[in-house]
Amino acid sequence: MSGLTGGRDVFEYAVLRVVPRVERGESINAGVVLYCRARSFVAARIHLDEDRLRALDPGVDVEGVRAALHAVECVCRGGDVAGQAAGEDAGRRFRWLVAPRSTVVQPGPVHTGLTADPEAEAERLLDVLVR
């Protein structure tokens, strides 16, 4: 099978959006979550543009948003820092993170691709979709 993909593995990703006022539906992209089953890899890359966020809502709780984004990173890392998801495998943690929710930090739709380097792909997606 790897001959068909040129040594690349399938990955899935979702953009993390910050929606400071859920009732308005306005958002900014603040990160990506990437999962590669073949490598048991799940990671989040975060970049919060506070000026853009405050343009949507001058009264936004920036520290609360940062804490929510940090929690996503912790769930991706697994282990004790992952809280209730500590014992779950990478795939279950990813599925939990990309489940639709109506909170300030929301995942976008899940997309797929092929990569030889999930770590580098996460950085590339952060640059292309968030920064």
Backbone as a printed PyTorch tensor [residue, N CA C, xyz], in Angstrom:
tensor([[[  0.8200,  -1.1990,   0.0000],
         [  0.0000,   0.0000,   0.0000],
         [  0.8610,   1.2580,   0.0000]],

        [[  1.9900,   1.2300,   0.7200],
         [  2.8030,   2.4390,   0.7730],
         [  3.3690,   2.7950,  -0.6020]],

        [[  3.5020,   1.7900,  -1.5050],
         [  3.9570,   2.0980,  -2.8470],
         [  2.9780,   2.9950,  -3.5860]],

        [[  1.6980,   2.8400,  -3.2920],
         [  0.6820,   3.6610,  -3.9390],
         [  0.6910,   5.0970,  -3.4300]],

        [[  1.1520,   5.2980,  -2.2120],
         [  1.1330,   6.6510,  -1.6220],
         [  2.5190,   7.2590,  -1.5660]],

        [[  3.5180,   6.5940,  -2.1430],
         [  4.8570,   7.1590,  -2.1790],
         [  5.4810,   7.3230,  -0.8060]],

        [[  5.2030,   6.4060,   0.1110],
         [  5.7690,   6.5070,   1.4540],
         [  5.0560,   7.4980,   2.3600]],

        [[  3.9480,   7.9960,   1.8790],
         [  3.1760,   8.9500,   2.6880],
         [  2.0070,   8.2330,   3.3430]],

        [[  1.5940,   8.7660,   4.4820],
         [  0.4750,   8.2050,   5.2260],
         [ -0.7030,   9.1660,   5.2090]],

        [[ -1.8890,   8.5830,   5.3250],
         [ -3.1140,   9.3890,   5.4130],
         [ -3.1240,  10.1140,   6.7570]],

        [[ -3.5480,  11.3630,   6.7340],
         [ -3.7560,  12.1100,   7.9690],
         [ -5.0950,  12.8250,   7.8940]],

        [[ -5.5920,  13.1950,   9.0620],
         [ -6.8170,  13.9810,   9.1700],
         [ -6.4880,  15.2270,   9.9850]],

        [[ -7.1870,  16.3110,   9.6850],
         [ -6.9630,  17.5190,  10.4690],
         [ -8.2360,  18.3480,  10.5310]],

        [[ -8.2700,  19.1960,  11.5350],
         [ -9.3490,  20.1770,  11.6730],
         [ -8.7350,  21.4840,  12.1550]],

        [[ -9.3000,  22.5750,  11.6730],
         [ -8.8910,  23.9000,  12.1330],
         [ -9.6310,  24.1970,  13.4340]],

        [[ -8.9140,  24.7650,  14.3980],
         [ -9.5450,  25.2190,  15.6380],
         [ -9.9360,  26.6780,  15.4610]],

        [[-11.1930,  26.9630,  15.7060],
         [-11.7150,  28.3210,  15.5650],
         [-12.0860,  28.8700,  16.9300]],

        [[-11.8620,  30.1520,  17.0910],
         [-12.3010,  30.8260,  18.3120],
         [-13.5130,  31.6720,  17.9360]],

        [[-14.6110,  31.4110,  18.6170],
         [-15.8840,  32.0990,  18.3900],
         [-16.2160,  32.8380,  19.6950]],

        [[-15.7450,  34.0830,  19.8400],
         [-15.8840,  34.7500,  21.1330],
         [-17.3340,  35.0080,  21.5550]],

        [[-18.2050,  35.2020,  20.5810],
         [-19.6300,  35.3850,  20.8740],
         [-20.3980,  34.3920,  20.0150]],

        [[-20.6810,  33.2420,  20.6080],
         [-21.2770,  32.1300,  19.8740],
         [-22.5450,  32.5540,  19.1400]],

        [[-23.3230,  33.4300,  19.7440],
         [-24.5850,  33.8510,  19.1210],
         [-24.3620,  34.6190,  17.8140]],

        [[-23.1840,  35.2230,  17.6460],
         [-22.8890,  35.9580,  16.4100],
         [-22.2640,  35.0780,  15.3380]],

        [[-21.5960,  34.0170,  15.7450],
         [-21.0040,  33.0880,  14.7920],
         [-19.7200,  33.5590,  14.1310]],

        [[-19.1850,  34.7090,  14.5190],
         [-17.9340,  35.1970,  13.9340],
         [-16.7630,  34.4500,  14.5710]],

        [[-15.7320,  34.1760,  13.7610],
         [-14.6170,  33.3990,  14.3000],
         [-13.2940,  33.8080,  13.6780]],

        [[-12.2300,  33.4150,  14.3690],
         [-10.8820,  33.4840,  13.8000],
         [-10.2680,  32.1000,  13.9480]],

        [[ -9.3920,  31.7470,  13.0340],
         [ -8.6700,  30.4910,  13.1420],
         [ -7.5320,  30.6720,  14.1380]],

        [[ -7.3760,  29.6980,  15.0430],
         [ -6.3620,  29.8240,  16.0920],
         [ -5.4860,  28.5820,  16.2210]],

        [[ -5.7040,  27.5900,  15.3970],
         [ -4.8640,  26.4020,  15.4920],
         [ -5.3520,  25.2910,  14.6020]],

        [[ -4.5880,  24.1970,  14.6110],
         [ -4.9570,  22.9910,  13.8870],
         [ -4.7000,  21.7880,  14.7870]],

        [[ -5.5190,  20.7550,  14.5980],
         [ -5.3060,  19.4620,  15.2450],
         [ -5.1190,  18.4590,  14.1230]],

        [[ -4.0380,  17.6770,  14.1890],
         [ -3.7200,  16.7340,  13.1330],
         [ -3.5610,  15.3430,  13.7280]],

        [[ -4.1130,  14.3510,  13.0350],
         [ -4.0400,  12.9460,  13.4640],
         [ -3.5860,  12.0820,  12.3020]],

        [[ -2.6140,  11.2270,  12.5670],
         [ -2.1340,  10.2580,  11.5790],
         [ -2.1870,   8.8800,  12.2350]],

        [[ -3.1690,   8.0960,  11.8470],
         [ -3.3830,   6.7730,  12.4570],
         [ -2.1720,   5.8640,  12.2850]],

        [[ -1.5900,   5.8410,  11.0930],
         [ -0.4720,   4.9400,  10.8090],
         [  0.7120,   5.1690,  11.7460]],

        [[  0.8250,   6.3700,  12.2740],
         [  1.9470,   6.6990,  13.1600],
         [  1.5120,   6.9610,  14.5990]],

        [[  0.2310,   6.7140,  14.8930],
         [ -0.3170,   6.9990,  16.2370],
         [  0.0610,   8.4090,  16.6780]],

        [[ -0.0620,   9.3310,  15.7480],
         [  0.3540,  10.7190,  15.9770],
         [ -0.8750,  11.6040,  16.0790]],

        [[ -0.9450,  12.3990,  17.1230],
         [ -1.9490,  13.4460,  17.2270],
         [ -1.2690,  14.6450,  17.8810]],

        [[ -1.4830,  15.8150,  17.3030],
         [ -0.8580,  17.0240,  17.8340],
         [ -1.6880,  18.2420,  17.4720]],

        [[ -1.5340,  19.2560,  18.2820],
         [ -2.1650,  20.5460,  18.0030],
         [ -1.0710,  21.5880,  17.8450]],

        [[ -1.3030,  22.4970,  16.9480],
         [ -0.4350,  23.6630,  16.7900],
         [ -1.3300,  24.8810,  16.9450]],

        [[ -0.9150,  25.8060,  17.7810],
         [ -1.7460,  26.9490,  18.1570],
         [ -1.0430,  28.2580,  17.8280]],

        [[ -1.8310,  29.2140,  17.3440],
         [ -1.3550,  30.5940,  17.1640],
         [ -2.5710,  31.5060,  17.3450]],

        [[ -2.6150,  32.2020,  18.4610],
         [ -3.7480,  33.0850,  18.7510],
         [ -3.3630,  34.5320,  18.4780]],

        [[ -4.0250,  35.1430,  17.5130],
         [ -3.8280,  36.5530,  17.1930],
         [ -4.7890,  37.3600,  18.0660]],

        [[ -4.2750,  37.8570,  19.1790],
         [ -5.1280,  38.5430,  20.1560],
         [ -5.7700,  39.8120,  19.5980]],

        [[ -5.0730,  40.5330,  18.7420],
         [ -5.6470,  41.7520,  18.1630],
         [ -6.8620,  41.4230,  17.2990]],

        [[ -6.7490,  40.3930,  16.4680],
         [ -7.8900,  39.9830,  15.6390],
         [ -9.0440,  39.5010,  16.4990]],

        [[ -8.7170,  38.7730,  17.5660],
         [ -9.7510,  38.2720,  18.4700],
         [-10.4870,  39.4350,  19.1360]],

        [[ -9.7390,  40.4120,  19.6140],
         [-10.3620,  41.5760,  20.2710],
         [-11.1560,  42.4270,  19.2800]],

        [[-10.8060,  42.3750,  17.9880],
         [-11.5840,  43.0950,  16.9790],
         [-12.9920,  42.5060,  16.8760]],

        [[-13.1220,  41.1970,  17.1070],
         [-14.4410,  40.5680,  17.0920],
         [-15.2040,  40.8390,  18.3820]],

        [[-14.4840,  40.8800,  19.4890],
         [-15.1170,  41.1010,  20.7930],
         [-14.1070,  41.7500,  21.7320]],

        [[-14.1890,  43.0680,  21.9040],
         [-13.2290,  43.7640,  22.7670],
         [-13.2210,  43.2540,  24.2090]],

        [[-14.3000,  42.6550,  24.6500],
         [-14.3760,  42.1730,  26.0240],
         [-14.0690,  40.6920,  26.1790]],

        [[-13.5270,  40.0650,  25.1510],
         [-13.2710,  38.6270,  25.1980],
         [-12.2910,  38.2820,  26.3250]],

        [[-12.5060,  37.1360,  26.9340],
         [-11.6240,  36.6190,  27.9820],
         [-10.4480,  35.9120,  27.3070]],

        [[ -9.4050,  36.6720,  26.9830],
         [ -8.2650,  36.1250,  26.2460],
         [ -7.5920,  35.0070,  27.0380]],

        [[ -7.4500,  35.1880,  28.3310],
         [ -6.8140,  34.1470,  29.1460],
         [ -7.6490,  32.8670,  29.1490]],

        [[ -8.9600,  33.0110,  29.1650],
         [ -9.8350,  31.8400,  29.0850],
         [ -9.6850,  31.1230,  27.7610]],

        [[ -9.5800,  31.8920,  26.6730],
         [ -9.3810,  31.3030,  25.3410],
         [ -8.0400,  30.5890,  25.3000]],

        [[ -6.9940,  31.2420,  25.8200],
         [ -5.6670,  30.6110,  25.8540],
         [ -5.7030,  29.3050,  26.6510]],

        [[ -6.4200,  29.3110,  27.7730],
         [ -6.5320,  28.1010,  28.6000],
         [ -7.2310,  26.9770,  27.8290]],

        [[ -8.2820,  27.3160,  27.0800],
         [ -9.0050,  26.3020,  26.2960],
         [ -8.1120,  25.7330,  25.1910]],

        [[ -7.3350,  26.5900,  24.5390],
         [ -6.4210,  26.1280,  23.4960],
         [ -5.3070,  25.2630,  24.0920]],

        [[ -4.8220,  25.6470,  25.2550],
         [ -3.7990,  24.8630,  25.9450],
         [ -4.3540,  23.4780,  26.3090]],

        [[ -5.6060,  23.4310,  26.7140],
         [ -6.2310,  22.1460,  27.0530],
         [ -6.2520,  21.2150,  25.8450]],

        [[ -6.4690,  21.7620,  24.6630],
         [ -6.4350,  20.9500,  23.4360],
         [ -5.0400,  20.3590,  23.2650]],

        [[ -4.0140,  21.1720,  23.4550],
         [ -2.6400,  20.6780,  23.3460],
         [ -2.3840,  19.5530,  24.3550]],

        [[ -2.8970,  19.7130,  25.5650],
         [ -2.7100,  18.7000,  26.6120],
         [ -3.4000,  17.3920,  26.2510]],

        [[ -4.6030,  17.4660,  25.7200],
         [ -5.3020,  16.2450,  25.3050],
         [ -4.5120,  15.5480,  24.2010]],

        [[ -3.9650,  16.3040,  23.2830],
         [ -3.1530,  15.7050,  22.2150],
         [ -1.9340,  14.9830,  22.7870]],

        [[ -1.2780,  15.5800,  23.7710],
         [ -0.0870,  14.9720,  24.3710],
         [ -0.4070,  13.6700,  25.0910]],

        [[ -1.6130,  13.5760,  25.6380],
         [ -1.9800,  12.3800,  26.3870],
         [ -1.3190,  12.3720,  27.7550]],

        [[ -1.3680,  11.2340,  28.4040],
         [ -0.7820,  11.1190,  29.7350],
         [ -1.5680,  11.9050,  30.7630]],

        [[ -0.9540,  12.1510,  31.8950],
         [ -1.6240,  12.8080,  33.0100],
         [ -2.1920,  14.1830,  32.6580]],

        [[ -1.5230,  14.9220,  31.7640],
         [ -1.9900,  16.2660,  31.4140],
         [ -3.2770,  16.2530,  30.5960]],

        [[ -3.6700,  15.0700,  30.1050],
         [ -4.8530,  14.9660,  29.2380],
         [ -6.1560,  14.8540,  30.0170]],

        [[ -6.0930,  14.8460,  31.3350],
         [ -7.3230,  14.7710,  32.1270],
         [ -8.0480,  13.4710,  31.8820]],

        [[ -9.3470,  13.5410,  31.6460],
         [-10.1640,  12.3410,  31.4590],
         [ -9.7630,  11.5380,  30.2270]],

        [[ -9.0970,  12.1730,  29.2800],
         [ -8.6760,  11.4780,  28.0580],
         [ -7.3150,  10.8070,  28.2150]],

        [[ -6.7490,  10.8330,  29.4180],
         [ -5.3850,  10.3380,  29.6480],
         [ -5.1650,   8.9170,  29.1500]],

        [[ -6.1080,   8.0290,  29.3440],
         [ -5.9330,   6.6330,  28.9670],
         [ -6.3340,   6.2950,  27.5480]],

        [[ -6.8020,   7.2610,  26.8080],
         [ -7.2850,   7.0040,  25.4420],
         [ -6.1370,   7.0010,  24.4380]],

        [[ -6.3200,   6.2470,  23.3450],
         [ -5.3080,   6.2460,  22.2920],
         [ -5.4230,   7.5300,  21.4670]],

        [[ -4.4530,   7.7350,  20.5910],
         [ -4.3880,   8.9740,  19.8010],
         [ -5.6610,   9.2030,  18.9890]],

        [[ -6.1970,   8.1540,  18.3840],
         [ -7.3990,   8.2910,  17.5630],
         [ -8.6050,   8.7310,  18.3620]],

        [[ -8.7920,   8.1560,  19.5250],
         [ -9.9290,   8.5600,  20.3750],
         [ -9.7780,   9.9920,  20.8670]],

        [[ -8.5520,  10.3810,  21.1960],
         [ -8.3380,  11.7730,  21.6340],
         [ -8.6590,  12.7390,  20.4960]],

        [[ -8.2200,  12.3880,  19.2650],
         [ -8.5260,  13.2430,  18.1150],
         [-10.0330,  13.3420,  17.9020]],

        [[-10.7230,  12.2090,  17.9080],
         [-12.1750,  12.2230,  17.6900],
         [-12.8900,  13.0570,  18.7500]],

        [[-12.4290,  12.9850,  19.9830],
         [-13.0330,  13.7900,  21.0510],
         [-12.8140,  15.2780,  20.7780]],

        [[-11.6130,  15.6250,  20.3280],
         [-11.2940,  17.0380,  20.0790],
         [-12.0480,  17.6210,  18.8920]],

        [[-12.3410,  16.8200,  17.8770],
         [-12.9960,  17.3460,  16.6730],
         [-14.5090,  17.1640,  16.6920]],

        [[-15.0450,  16.6360,  17.7850],
         [-16.5040,  16.5150,  17.8900],
         [-17.1200,  17.9060,  17.9290]],

        [[-18.2130,  18.1150,  17.1850],
         [-18.8460,  19.4450,  17.1750],
         [-19.2500,  19.8750,  18.5840]],

        [[-19.0600,  21.1590,  18.8520],
         [-19.4630,  21.7130,  20.1470],
         [-19.7960,  23.1800,  19.9740]],

        [[-20.5690,  23.6740,  20.8920],
         [-20.9630,  25.0810,  20.8570],
         [-20.2990,  25.7920,  22.0320]],

        [[-18.9990,  25.9770,  21.9040],
         [-18.2130,  26.6660,  22.9230],
         [-17.3750,  27.7290,  22.2330]],

        [[-16.5730,  28.4270,  22.9890],
         [-15.7490,  29.4910,  22.4110],
         [-14.6930,  28.9190,  21.4620]],

        [[-14.0750,  27.7970,  21.8120],
         [-13.1160,  27.1390,  20.9170],
         [-13.8260,  25.9580,  20.2700]],

        [[-13.9190,  25.9970,  18.9320],
         [-14.6640,  24.9910,  18.1790],
         [-13.8110,  24.4070,  17.0640]],

        [[-13.9330,  23.1010,  16.8190],
         [-13.2430,  22.5230,  15.6720],
         [-14.0490,  22.7570,  14.3970]],

        [[-13.3420,  22.9520,  13.3040],
         [-14.0080,  23.0140,  12.0080],
         [-14.1870,  21.6010,  11.4740]],

        [[-14.6180,  21.4750,  10.2320],
         [-14.7800,  20.1530,   9.6250],
         [-13.4420,  19.4210,   9.5230]],

        [[-13.4980,  18.1040,   9.5110],
         [-12.3010,  17.2830,   9.3690],
         [-11.9970,  17.1080,   7.8840]],

        [[-10.7230,  17.2970,   7.5400],
         [-10.2310,  17.1210,   6.1720],
         [ -9.1300,  16.0660,   6.1940]],

        [[ -8.7600,  15.5560,   5.0260],
         [ -7.7300,  14.5270,   4.9440],
         [ -6.6460,  14.9180,   3.9570]],

        [[ -5.5360,  14.2100,   4.0420],
         [ -4.4280,  14.4070,   3.1270],
         [ -3.4260,  13.2870,   3.2790]],

        [[ -2.2950,  13.4130,   2.6050],
         [ -1.1970,  12.4620,   2.6910],
         [  0.0600,  13.2070,   3.1090]],

        [[  0.8470,  12.5730,   3.9810],
         [  2.0780,  13.2090,   4.4180],
         [  3.1370,  12.1690,   4.7560]],

        [[  4.3850,  12.5300,   4.5540],
         [  5.5100,  11.6990,   4.9850],
         [  5.9900,  12.1340,   6.3610]],

        [[  5.5360,  13.3180,   6.8100],
         [  6.0100,  13.8810,   8.0770],
         [  4.8670,  14.6270,   8.7670]],

        [[  4.1090,  13.9440,   9.6440],
         [  2.9700,  14.5970,  10.2980],
         [  3.3490,  15.8460,  11.0960]],

        [[  4.5000,  15.8210,  11.7320],
         [  4.9550,  16.9770,  12.5150],
         [  5.1170,  18.2040,  11.6070]],

        [[  5.8060,  18.0270,  10.4960],
         [  6.0040,  19.1210,   9.5510],
         [  4.6810,  19.5420,   8.9230]],

        [[  3.8090,  18.5870,   8.6770],
         [  2.4980,  18.9010,   8.0900],
         [  1.6770,  19.7760,   9.0270]],

        [[  1.7280,  19.4880,  10.3150],
         [  0.9980,  20.3060,  11.2940],
         [  1.5020,  21.7520,  11.2540]],

        [[  2.8050,  21.9230,  11.1740],
         [  3.3830,  23.2780,  11.0870],
         [  2.9700,  23.9610,   9.7880]],

        [[  3.0000,  23.2170,   8.6900],
         [  2.6190,  23.7850,   7.3910],
         [  1.1590,  24.2350,   7.4060]],

        [[  0.2950,  23.3960,   7.9480],
         [ -1.1290,  23.7650,   8.0180],
         [ -1.3470,  24.9810,   8.9060]],

        [[ -0.6080,  25.0780,   9.9990],
         [ -0.7050,  26.2590,  10.8540],
         [ -0.3280,  27.5130,  10.0650]],

        [[  0.7630,  27.4320,   9.3140],
         [  1.1880,  28.5830,   8.5120],
         [  0.1590,  28.9580,   7.4460]],

        [[ -0.3920,  27.9630,   6.7580],
         [ -1.2980,  28.2150,   5.6460],
         [ -2.6970,  28.6380,   6.1210]],

        [[ -3.1940,  28.0340,   7.1840],
         [ -4.5880,  28.2230,   7.5710],
         [ -4.8110,  29.1760,   8.7620]],

        [[ -3.7570,  29.4520,   9.5020],
         [ -3.9520,  30.2440,  10.7150],
         [ -3.1360,  31.5200,  10.7390]],

        [[ -1.8700,  31.4390,  10.4950],
         [ -0.9860,  32.6240,  10.6150],
         [ -1.2170,  33.6180,   9.4990]]])
